[in-house]
């Protein structure tokens, strides 16, 4: 019955059904049942007129009518009334079909008025409010907690108000007779004292009191999170059971020589812990599918190098894929001296690699003589074939689509071990959801001796003072980045831009010994590389750039990062940019320069950046500001499409749901026990809806 079309439901019909499908995607009784209210109006609460604020949504007032007047002529004719209580007066106004209302209104009569206040000419009024006497109200049966449903402007214009939604939902419950299949196992319901399905669905749409409403919300949120975690965990466990991986049985001479004789510093305890986790995976016989999280500068690249040596020691090849040419080159230059010292063959493959060099690379990969390949998206191309790829590492993985990462699976008969790395710390709550099917390793410790970067927020009017400060730092032998969000002037966006300001910076420093260089995305790779090399060799002292330097640029002597129009950048970008400094022994600074007028969100971003260097804390704030991505499927940004759960506010409930999902799967992986039949049915239904890209991670 739940798959019945809503056009057959009393109060809807074919025309409204078509509208609901177009606007909200509601087709069946089940869709409608799961269209939950997003807030509730407490119809037991009365506001005083002096308490009205611009932020108020629908409110309820109690007062006397002291005046009723018709104003205007023709189409501009309207009915106004003045409602008065002991705190003030409010104008009520009706523009259409008000003759019926006019007949009912009496001067000096007390009325209950319900509607949304509007601010007009610095005074509040209320257009088309519901109005009734106290006696009329007492005769009616109404919900004390009135649900408000998600809607659209078009639906509201077509009459989908609170009253119609209530009528539709009431008809739905009459048609279905409150006979809904229970979707949670008895053990979960009993242990967590959750409402059963029928009680929960009824009280989410028609709450009998605030306590039952909260219990209904908890039950339905838990159910949503439980099935999400059940899917992710089942895929994780299934992956480990079914997808066989290459076995790296030994730690051999390459790894040991590098670790004992070549590595120029001691690993942190966090790096050692992560390497043990990777080691356990690659000798287990199942394919590794691991996410490596680490803040900027935490030493993920060395972990990647040691992981690749595990593969090479066991006669396998390894590949590292980066999202930009600059980052790929950075990795290649960083790892090549180590590979040379070990006598290993390493190559770089990017979009700008010449044809002859490509031929050498392709031949080396297919013969097995090329041990390590570093590159960009070019590695995903079908013509890039390996003899025996054992480990694929994806760096800055959030910049690659799931479909692209899937191509690495096809490079070998047996899929290679996968290690995906990110320098964008992900809050634990989101990691459990977005990467619930991956095993997660975290490097939560920075190498010793690093000084925290001092972050300062300055307004544009302070620009000369900021440049004077930069000049003093340059005189100490340091270098500076100046980053802009745009390359050229935009008429729509009044933000500082690269080309214009490059000239201004050169003018400011013209009587000094300091040289300025520039890098941006429109330059050819060879030009970018030449400019970066000059800066790295200290031949230029100020690097004016766009966000092409966000990842992969490592110049330990650079100690200042000035970010112009910082309000234009997200928290994740600001944190990544700040990570370009603080890599040497000197005290480093990040200066966020903004316009004086800032949105509330931009102000929070600036306050967060100046308050902490902890990438995980920054990620928590970022999650609250931006929302998570859609974690199932190929969408990777925007809000996750939960019906009722909130990934941030309901984090504790998510952890509980994950624990129960894991416990059930451990005991009954295929959900064949009698008490799990319903769970299996609902899980299969869910999987049919979402599909599973996330198997790839």
For each residue, the residues with C-beta under 8 A, 3 or more apart:
1: 4 29 175 176
2: 28 29 30 33 176 180
3: 28 29 30
4: 1 8 9 28 29
5: 8 17 27 28
6: 9 12 17 20 26 27 28 29 31 32
7: 12 13 14 16 17 18
8: 4 5 12
9: 4 6 12 29 32 168 171 172 175
10: 171 175
11: 16 164 167 168 171
12: 6 7 8 9 16 17 20 168
13: 7 16 17
14: 7 17 18
15: 18 19
16: 7 11 12 13 19 20 158
17: 5 6 7 12 13 14 20 21 27
18: 7 14 15 21 22
19: 15 16 22 23 154 155 158
20: 6 12 16 17 23 24 26 32 155
21: 17 18 24 25 26 27
22: 18 19
23: 19 20 151 152 154 155
24: 20 21 35 150 151 152 155
25: 21 31
26: 6 20 21 31 32 35
27: 5 6 17 21 31
28: 2 3 4 5 6 31 32
29: 1 2 3 4 6 9 32 33 172 175 176
30: 2 3 33 34
31: 6 25 26 27 28 34 35
32: 6 9 20 26 28 29 35 168 169 172
33: 2 29 30 172 176 180 201
34: 30 31 643
35: 24 26 31 32 149 150
36: 149 204 205 220 643 644
37: 40 147 148 149 204 205
38: 148 149 150
39: 57 148
40: 37 145 146 147 148 207 213
41: 57 58 60 145 146 148 162
42: 45 144 145
43: 60 114 142 143 144 145 146
44: 144
45: 42 60
46: 60 61 62 112
47: 51 52 56 59 60 61
48: 51 61 85 86 87 88
49: 52 61 63 83 84 85 87 88 89 90
50: 87 88
51: 47 48 87
52: 47 49 56 59 90 117 124
53: 56
54: 117 119
55:
56: 47 52 53 59 116 117
57: 39 41 116 148
58: 41 114 115 116 148
59: 47 52 56 114 115 116 117
60: 41 43 45 46 47 112 113 114
61: 46 47 48 49 83 85 90 112 113 114
62: 46 85 110 111 112 113
63: 49 83 84 85 90 110 111 113
64: 83 84 85 108 109 110 111
65: 68 81 82 83 84 105 106 107 108 109 111
66: 82 83 84 89 107 108
67: 80 81 82 107
68: 65 79 80 81 102 105 107
69: 79 80 81
70: 77 78 79 80 102
71: 77 78 79 80
72: 76 77 78
73: 76 77
74: 77
75:
76: 72 73
77: 70 71 72 73 74
78: 70 71 72 93 94 95 98
79: 68 69 70 71 93 94 98 101 102
80: 67 68 69 70 71 91 92 93 94
81: 65 67 68 69 91 92 93 105
82: 65 66 67 89 90 91 92
83: 49 61 63 64 65 66 89 90 91 92 111 113
84: 49 63 64 65 66 88 89 90
85: 48 49 61 62 63 64 88
86: 48
87: 48 49 50 51
88: 48 49 50 84 85
89: 49 66 82 83 84
90: 49 52 61 63 82 83 84 117 124 125 126
91: 80 81 82 83 123 124 125 126
92: 80 81 82 83 113 115 125 126 129 131
93: 78 79 80 81 125 126 127 128
94: 78 79 80 97 98 101 127 128
95: 78 98 127 128
96: 128
97: 94 100
98: 78 79 94 95 101 102
99: 102 103
100: 97 103 104
101: 79 94 98 104 105 131
102: 68 70 79 98 99 105
103: 99 100
104: 100 101 131
105: 65 68 81 101 102 109 131
106: 65 109
107: 65 66 67 68
108: 64 65 66
109: 64 65 105 106 133
110: 62 63 64 133 134
111: 62 63 64 65 83 131 132 133 134
112: 46 60 61 62 131 132 133 134 137
113: 60 61 62 63 83 92 126 129 130 131
114: 43 58 59 60 61 129 130 131
115: 58 59 92 126 127 128 129 130
116: 56 57 58 59 126 127
117: 52 54 56 59 90 124 125 126
118: 124 125 126 127
119: 54 122 123 124
120: 123 124 125
121:
122: 119
123: 91 119 120
124: 52 90 91 117 118 119 120
125: 90 91 92 93 117 118 120
126: 90 91 92 93 113 115 116 117 118 129
127: 93 94 95 115 116 118
128: 93 94 95 96 115
129: 92 113 114 115 126
130: 113 114 115
131: 92 101 104 105 111 112 113 114
132: 111 112 136 137 140
133: 109 110 111 112 136 137
134: 110 111 112 137 138
135: 138 139
136: 132 133 139 140
137: 112 132 133 134 140 142
138: 134 135
139: 135 136
140: 132 136 137
141:
142: 43 137 146
143: 43 146 147 166 206 207
144: 42 43 44 209
145: 40 41 42 43 207 209 210 213
146: 40 41 43 142 143 162 166
147: 37 40 143 162 165 166 169 205 206 207
148: 37 38 39 40 41 57 58 162
149: 35 36 37 38 162 165
150: 24 35 38
151: 23 24 155 156 160 165
152: 23 24 155 156
153: 156 157
154: 19 23 157 158
155: 19 20 23 24 151 152 158 160
156: 151 152 153 159 160 161
157: 153 154
158: 16 19 154 155
159: 156 164
160: 151 155 156 164 165
161: 156 164 165
162: 41 146 147 148 149 165 166
163: 166 167
164: 11 159 160 161 167 168
165: 147 149 151 160 161 162 168 169
166: 143 146 147 162 163 169 170
167: 11 163 164 170 171
168: 9 11 12 32 164 165 171 172
169: 32 147 165 166 172 173 205 206
170: 166 167 173 174 206
171: 9 10 11 167 168 174 175
172: 9 29 32 33 168 169 175 176
173: 169 170 176 177 178 202 205 206
174: 170 171 177
175: 1 9 10 29 171 172
176: 1 2 29 33 172 173 179 180
177: 173 174
178: 173 198 201 202
179: 176 198
180: 2 33 176 197 198 201
181: 197 678 681
182: 189 196 197 678
183: 197 223 227 678 679 682
184: 188 189 194 197 222 223 226 678 679
185: 188 189 664 675 676 678 679
186: 189 190 675
187: 190 191 675
188: 184 185 191 192 194 226 660
189: 182 184 185 186 192 193 194 196
190: 186 187 193
191: 187 188
192: 188 189 222 656 660
193: 189 190
194: 184 188 189 200 215 218 219 222
195: 199 200 203 212 215 216 219
196: 182 189 199 200
197: 180 181 182 183 184 200 201
198: 178 179 180 201 202
199: 195 196 202 203 212 215 216 219
200: 194 195 196 197 203 204 215 216 219 220
201: 33 178 180 197 198 204 205 216 220
202: 173 178 198 199 205 206 216
203: 195 199 200 206 207 208 212 213 215 216
204: 36 37 200 201 207 213 216 217 220 644
205: 36 37 147 169 173 201 202
206: 143 147 169 170 173 202 203
207: 40 143 145 147 203 204 210 212 213 216
208: 203 212
209: 144 145 212 213
210: 145 207 213 214
211: 214 215
212: 195 199 203 207 208 209 215 216
213: 40 145 203 204 207 209 210 216 217
214: 210 211 217 218
215: 194 195 199 200 203 211 212 218 219
216: 195 199 200 201 202 203 204 207 212 213 219 220
217: 204 213 214 220 221 644
218: 194 214 215 221 222 653
219: 194 195 199 200 215 216 222 223
220: 36 200 201 204 216 217 223 224 643 644
221: 217 218 224 225 644 645 646 650 653
222: 184 192 194 218 219 225 226 653 656 657
223: 183 184 219 220 226 227
224: 220 221 227 228 642 643 644 645
225: 221 222 228 229 645 650 653 654 657 658
226: 184 188 222 223 229 230 657 660 661
227: 183 223 224 230 231 682 683 686
228: 224 225 231 232 433 436 631 632 657
229: 225 226 232 233 432 436 654 657 658 661 662
230: 226 227 233 234 661 664 665 679 683
231: 227 228 234 235 632 683 686 687 690 692
232: 228 229 235 236 433 436 437 694
233: 229 230 236 237 436 437 658 661 662 665
234: 230 231 237 238 665 669 683
235: 231 232 238 239 437 692 694 695
236: 232 233 239 240 289 436 437 438 439
237: 233 234 240 241 665 669
238: 234 235 241 242
239: 235 236 242 243 286 287 289 437 695
240: 236 237 243 286
241: 237 238 286
242: 238 239
243: 239 240 286 287 415
244: 285 286 287 414
245: 281 282 284 285 286 287 288 414 415 417
246: 282 287 311 314 316 390 414 416 417
247: 282 283 284 285 314
248: 282 283 310 311 313 314 316 390
249: 283 314
250: 313 314
251: 255 256 279 310 313
252: 255 256 313 314
253: 256 257 313
254: 257 258 309 312 313 342 344
255: 251 252 258 259 306 309 310 313
256: 251 252 253 259 260
257: 253 254 260 261 262 342
258: 254 255 261 262 263 305 306 309 338 341 342
259: 255 256 262 263 306
260: 256 257 263
261: 257 258
262: 257 258 259 338 341 342
263: 258 259 260 267 302
264:
265: 447
266:
267: 263 271 272 275 299 302
268: 271 272 298 299 443 445 446 447 448
269: 272 273 445
270: 273 274 294 298 442 443 444 445
271: 267 268 274 275 299 302 303 443 445
272: 267 268 269 275 276
273: 269 270 276 277 441
274: 270 271 277 278 292 303 441 442 443
275: 267 271 272 278 279 303 306 307
276: 272 273 279 280
277: 273 274 280 281 290 439 441
278: 274 275 281 282 288 290 303 307 310 419 441
279: 251 275 276 282 283 310
280: 276 277 283 284
281: 245 277 278 284 286 288 290 417 439
282: 245 246 247 248 278 279 288 307 310 311 391 417
283: 247 248 249 279 280
284: 245 247 280 281 288
285: 244 245 247
286: 239 240 241 243 244 245 281
287: 239 243 244 245 246 414 415 416 417 418
288: 245 278 281 282 284 417 418 419 439
289: 236 239 418 437 438 439 697
290: 277 278 281 418 419 420 438 439 440 441
291: 397 420 421 422 431 435 438 439 440 441 697
292: 274 300 303 419 420 421 422 441 442 443
293: 421 422 425 426 431 440 441 442 443
294: 270 298 299 300 303 421 422 423 425 442 443 444
295: 298 423 425 443 444 446 579 614 615 616
296: 423 575 576 578 579 615
297: 446 447 450 579 582 583
298: 268 270 294 295 423 443 444 445 446 447
299: 267 268 271 294 302 303 443 447
300: 292 294 303 304 395 421 423 443
301: 304 305 331 334 335
302: 263 267 271 299 305 306
303: 271 274 275 278 292 294 299 300 306 307 443
304: 300 301 307 308 320 393 395 419 421
305: 258 301 302 308 309 335 338
306: 255 258 259 275 302 303 309 310
307: 275 278 282 303 304 310 311 318 391 393 419
308: 304 305 311 312 318 320 372 391 393
309: 254 255 258 305 306 312 313 342
310: 248 251 255 278 279 282 306 307 313 314 391
311: 246 248 282 307 308 314 316 317 318 390 391 417
312: 254 308 309 315 316 317 318 344 371 372
313: 248 250 251 252 253 254 255 309 310
314: 246 247 248 249 250 252 310 311 390
315: 312 388
316: 246 248 311 312 388 389 390 391
317: 311 312 365 368 370 371 372 373 386 387 388 389 390
318: 307 308 311 312 371 372 373 389 390 391 392 393
319: 372 373 374 375 379 386 389 391 392 393 408 411 416
320: 304 308 331 335 372 373 374 375 393 395
321: 328 375 376 377 379 380 392 393 394 395 400 408
322: 327 328 330 331 374 375 376 395 396 552
323: 327 376 377 395 396 399 400 551
324: 327 328 376 548 551 552
325: 328 329 350 351 352 376 525 528
326: 329 330 528 529 532 548 549 551 552 553
327: 322 323 324 330 331 395 396 551 552
328: 321 322 324 325 331 332 348 350 374 375 376 552
329: 325 326 332 333 348 350 529 552
330: 322 326 327 333 334 552 553 554
331: 301 320 322 327 328 334 335 374 395 552
332: 328 329 335 336 346 348 374
333: 329 330 336
334: 301 330 331 337 554
335: 301 305 320 331 332 338 339 346 372 374
336: 332 333 339 340 346
337: 334 340 341
338: 258 262 305 335 341 342
339: 335 336 342 344 345 346 371 372
340: 336 337 343 344 346
341: 258 262 337 338
342: 254 257 258 262 309 338 339
343: 340
344: 254 312 339 340 371 372
345: 339 364 369 370 371 372
346: 332 335 336 339 340 370 371 372 373 374
347: 357 360 361 364 370 372 373 374
348: 328 329 332 353 374 375
349: 353 358 361 373 374 375 376 378 379 384
350: 325 328 329 353 375 376 378 525
351: 325 376 377 378 525
352: 325 525 526
353: 348 349 350 357 358 361 378
354: 357 358
355: 358 359
356: 359 360
357: 347 353 354 360 361
358: 349 353 354 355 361 362
359: 355 356 362 363
360: 347 356 357 363 364
361: 347 349 353 357 358 364 365 370 373
362: 358 359 365 366 383 384 385
363: 359 360 366 367 369
364: 345 347 360 361 367 369 370
365: 317 361 362 368 370 373 384 385 386 387
366: 362 363 385 386 387
367: 363 364 370 387
368: 317 365 387 388
369: 345 363 364
370: 317 345 346 347 361 364 365 367 373
371: 312 317 318 339 344 345 346
372: 308 312 317 318 319 320 335 339 344 345 346 347
373: 317 318 319 320 346 347 349 361 365 370 379 386
374: 319 320 322 328 331 332 335 346 347 348 349
375: 319 320 321 322 328 348 349 350 378 379
376: 321 322 323 324 325 328 349 350 351 379
377: 321 323 351 380 400 404
378: 349 350 351 353 375 381 384
379: 319 321 349 373 375 376 384 408
380: 321 377 384 404 407 408
381: 378 384
382:
383: 362
384: 349 362 365 378 379 380 381 411
385: 362 365 366 411
386: 317 319 365 366 373 389 411 412
387: 317 365 366 367 368
388: 315 316 317 368 412
389: 316 317 318 319 386 392 408 411 412 416
390: 246 248 311 314 316 317 318 412 416 417
391: 282 307 308 310 311 316 318 319 416 417 419
392: 318 319 321 389 408 411 416 417 418 419
393: 304 307 308 318 319 320 321 419 420 421
394: 321 397 400 405 408 418 419 420 421
395: 300 304 320 321 322 323 327 331 421
396: 322 323 327 399 400 421 422 423 424 551
397: 291 394 400 405 420 421 422
398: 422 424 636
399: 323 396
400: 321 323 377 394 396 397 404 405
401: 404 405 634 636
402: 405 406 634 636 693 694 696
403: 406 407 634 693
404: 377 380 400 401 407
405: 394 397 400 401 402 408 418 420 696 697
406: 402 403 409 410 693 696
407: 380 403 404 410 411
408: 319 321 379 380 389 392 394 405 411 415 416 418
409: 406 412 415 416 696
410: 406 407
411: 319 384 385 386 389 392 407 408 416
412: 386 388 389 390 409 415 416
413:
414: 244 245 246 287
415: 243 245 287 408 409 412 418
416: 246 287 319 389 390 391 392 408 409 411 412
417: 245 246 281 282 287 288 311 390 391 392
418: 287 288 289 290 392 394 405 408 415 697
419: 278 288 290 292 304 307 391 392 393 394
420: 290 291 292 393 394 397 405 438 697
421: 291 292 293 294 300 304 393 394 395 396 397
422: 291 292 293 294 396 397 398 425 426
423: 294 295 296 298 300 396 551 576 579 615
424: 396 398 572 575 576 615 619
425: 293 294 295 422 615 616 618 619
426: 293 422 430 431 434 435 619
427: 430 431 616 619 620 623
428: 431 432
429: 432 433 623 647 648 651 654 655
430: 426 427 433 434 619 623 628 647
431: 291 293 426 427 428 434 435 440
432: 229 428 429 435 436 654 655 658
433: 228 232 429 430 436 628 631 640 647 654
434: 426 430 431 628 629 631
435: 291 426 431 432 438 440 697
436: 228 229 232 233 236 432 433 631 658 694
437: 232 233 235 236 239 289 694 695 697
438: 236 289 290 291 420 435 697
439: 236 277 281 288 289 290 291
440: 290 291 293 431 435
441: 273 274 277 278 290 291 292 293
442: 270 274 292 293 294
443: 268 270 271 274 292 293 294 295 298 299 300 303
444: 270 294 295 298 616
445: 268 269 270 271 298
446: 268 295 297 298 450
447: 265 268 297 298 299 450
448: 268
449: 585
450: 297 446 447 582
451: 582 585 586 587 588
452: 582 613
453: 561 578 581 582 588 589 590 613
454: 587 588 589 590
455: 578 589 590 591 592 609 610 613
456: 589 590 591 592 610
457: 566 591 592 594 606 607 609 610
458: 462 463 465 466 591 592 593 594
459: 462 593 594 595 596
460: 463 496 593 594 595 596
461: 596
462: 458 459 465 466 593
463: 458 460 466 467 593
464: 467 468
465: 458 462 468 469
466: 458 462 463 469 470 562 591 593
467: 463 464 470 471 505 508
468: 464 465 471 472
469: 465 466 472 473 589 591
470: 466 467 473 474 480 542 560 562
471: 467 468 474 475 509 512 514
472: 468 469 475 476
473: 469 470 476 478 480 559 560 589
474: 470 471 477 478 479 480 512 514 541 542
475: 471 472
476: 472 473 586
477: 474 557
478: 473 474 557 558 559 560 586
479: 474 535 538 541 542 543 555 557 558 559 560
480: 470 473 474 541 542 543 558 559 560 561 562
481: 542 543 545 549 558 560 561 562 577 580 581
482: 501 505 542 543 544 545 562 564
483: 545 546 547 549 561 562 563 564 577
484: 487 495 496 497 498 501 544 545 546 564 565
485: 495 496 497 546 547 564 565 568 569
486: 489 490 493 495 496 497 498 546 565
487: 484 497 498 499 520 521 522 546
488: 497 498 499
489: 486 497 499 500
490: 486 493 495 497
491:
492:
493: 486 490 568
494:
495: 484 485 486 490 564 565 568
496: 460 484 485 486 500 501 564 565
497: 484 485 486 487 488 489 490 500 501
498: 484 486 487 488 501 502 518 520 544 545 546
499: 487 488 489 502 503
500: 489 496 497 503 504
501: 482 484 496 497 498 504 505 544 564
502: 498 499 505 506 516 518 544
503: 499 500 506 507
504: 500 501 507 508
505: 467 482 501 502 508 509 516 542 544
506: 502 503 509 510 516
507: 503 504 510
508: 467 504 505
509: 471 505 506 512 514 516 542
510: 506 507
511:
512: 471 474 509
513:
514: 471 474 509 541 542
515: 539 540 541 542
516: 502 505 506 509 540 541 542 543 544
517: 531 534 535 540 542 543 544
518: 498 502 531 543 544 545
519: 523 528 531 532 543 544 545 546 548 549
520: 487 498 523 545 546 548
521: 487 546 548
522: 487
523: 519 520 527 528 531
524: 527 528
525: 325 350 351 352 528 529
526: 352 529 530
527: 523 524 530 531
528: 325 326 519 523 524 525 531 532 548
529: 326 329 525 526 532 533
530: 526 527 533 534
531: 517 518 519 523 527 528 534 535 540 543
532: 326 519 528 529 535 536 543 553
533: 529 530 536 537
534: 517 530 531 537 539 540
535: 479 517 531 532 538 539 540 543 555 558
536: 532 533 555
537: 533 534
538: 479 535 541 557
539: 515 534 535
540: 515 516 517 531 534 535 543
541: 474 479 480 514 515 516 538
542: 470 474 479 480 481 482 505 509 514 515 516 517
543: 479 480 481 482 516 517 518 519 531 532 535 540 549 558
544: 482 484 498 501 502 505 516 517 518 519
545: 481 482 483 484 498 518 519 520 548 549
546: 483 484 485 486 487 498 519 520 521 549
547: 483 485 550 569 573 577
548: 324 326 519 520 521 528 545
549: 326 481 483 519 543 545 546 552 553 577 580
550: 547 573 576 577 580
551: 323 324 326 327 396 423 576
552: 322 324 326 327 328 329 330 331 549
553: 326 330 532 549 580
554: 330 334 583
555: 479 535 536 558 580 583
556: 583 584
557: 477 478 479 538 584 586
558: 478 479 480 481 535 543 555 561 580 581 583 584 588
559: 473 478 479 480 581 582 584 586 587 588 589
560: 470 473 478 479 480 481 581 588 589 590 591
561: 453 480 481 483 558 577 578 580 581 588 589 590 591
562: 466 470 480 481 482 483 591 593
563: 483 566 569 574 577 590 591 592 593
564: 482 483 484 485 495 496 501 593
565: 484 485 486 495 496 568 569 593 594 595
566: 457 563 569 574 592 593 594 605 606
567: 594 595 598 599 602 605 606
568: 485 493 495 565
569: 485 547 563 565 566 573 574 577 605
570: 573 574 605 622 626
571: 574 575 605 608 609 618 619 621 622 625
572: 424 575 576 618 619 622
573: 547 550 569 570 576 577
574: 563 566 569 570 571 577 578 592 605 609
575: 296 424 571 572 578 579 609 615 618
576: 296 423 424 550 551 572 573 579 580
577: 481 483 547 549 550 561 563 569 573 574 580 590
578: 296 453 455 561 574 575 581 582 590 609 613
579: 295 296 297 423 575 576 582
580: 481 549 550 553 555 558 561 576 577 583
581: 453 481 558 559 560 561 578 588 589 590
582: 297 450 451 452 453 559 578 579 588
583: 297 554 555 556 558 580 588
584: 556 557 558 559 588
585: 449 451
586: 451 476 478 557 559
587: 451 454 559
588: 451 453 454 558 559 560 561 581 582 583 584
589: 453 454 455 456 469 473 559 560 561 581
590: 453 454 455 456 560 561 563 577 578 581 609
591: 455 456 457 458 466 469 560 561 562 563
592: 455 456 457 458 563 566 574 606 609 610
593: 458 459 460 462 463 466 562 563 564 565 566
594: 457 458 459 460 565 566 567 598 602 606
595: 459 460 565 567 598
596: 459 460 461
597:
598: 567 594 595 602 603 606
599: 567 602 603
600: 603 604
601: 604 605 625
602: 567 594 598 599 605 606
603: 598 599 600 606 607
604: 600 601 607 608 621 625
605: 566 567 569 570 571 574 601 602 608 609 621 625
606: 457 566 567 592 594 598 602 603 609 610
607: 457 603 604 610 611
608: 571 604 605 611 612 617 618 621
609: 455 457 571 574 575 578 590 592 605 606 612 618
610: 455 456 457 592 606 607
611: 607 608
612: 608 609 617 618
613: 452 453 455 578
614: 295 617 618
615: 295 296 423 424 425 575 618 619
616: 295 425 427 444 619 620
617: 608 612 614 620 621
618: 425 571 572 575 608 609 612 614 615 621 622
619: 424 425 426 427 430 571 572 615 616 622 623
620: 427 616 617 623 624
621: 571 604 605 608 617 618 624 625
622: 570 571 572 618 619 625 626
623: 427 429 430 619 620 626 627 628 647 648
624: 620 621 648
625: 571 601 604 605 621 622
626: 570 622 623
627: 623 638 639 640
628: 430 433 434 623 631 639 640 647
629: 434 635 636 637 638 640
630: 633 635 636 638 639 640 641
631: 228 433 434 436 628 640 694
632: 228 231 690 691 692 693 694
633: 630 690 691 693 694
634: 401 402 403 693
635: 629 630 638
636: 398 401 402 629 630
637: 629
638: 627 629 630 635
639: 627 628 630
640: 433 627 628 629 630 631 647
641: 630
642: 224 645 646 647
643: 34 36 220 224
644: 36 204 217 220 221 224
645: 221 224 225 642 650 653 654
646: 221 642 649 650
647: 429 430 433 623 628 640 642 650 651 654
648: 429 623 624 651
649: 646
650: 221 225 645 646 647 653 654
651: 429 647 648 654 655
652: 655 656
653: 218 221 222 225 645 650 656 657
654: 225 229 429 432 433 645 647 650 651 657 658
655: 429 432 651 652 658 659
656: 192 222 652 653 659 660
657: 222 225 226 228 229 653 654 660 661
658: 225 229 233 432 436 654 655 661 662
659: 655 656 662 663
660: 188 192 226 656 657 663 664
661: 226 229 230 233 657 658 664 665
662: 229 233 658 659 665 666
663: 659 660 666 667
664: 185 230 660 661 667 668 671 676 679
665: 230 233 234 237 661 662 668 669 671
666: 662 663 669
667: 663 664 673
668: 664 665 671 672 673 676
669: 234 237 665 666
670: 680
671: 664 665 668 676 677 679 680 683
672: 668 676 680
673: 667 668 676 677
674: 677
675: 185 186 187
676: 185 664 668 671 672 673 679 680
677: 671 673 674 680 681
678: 181 182 183 184 185 681 682
679: 183 184 185 230 664 671 676 682 683
680: 670 671 672 676 677 683 684
681: 181 677 678 684 685
682: 183 227 678 679 685 686
683: 227 230 231 234 671 679 680 686 687
684: 680 681 687 688
685: 681 682 688 689
686: 227 231 682 683 689 690
687: 231 683 684 690 691 692
688: 684 685
689: 685 686
690: 231 632 633 686 687
691: 632 633 687
692: 231 235 632 687 695
693: 402 403 406 632 633 634 696
694: 232 235 402 436 437 631 632 633 697
695: 235 239 437 692
696: 402 405 406 409 693
697: 289 291 405 418 420 435 437 438 694
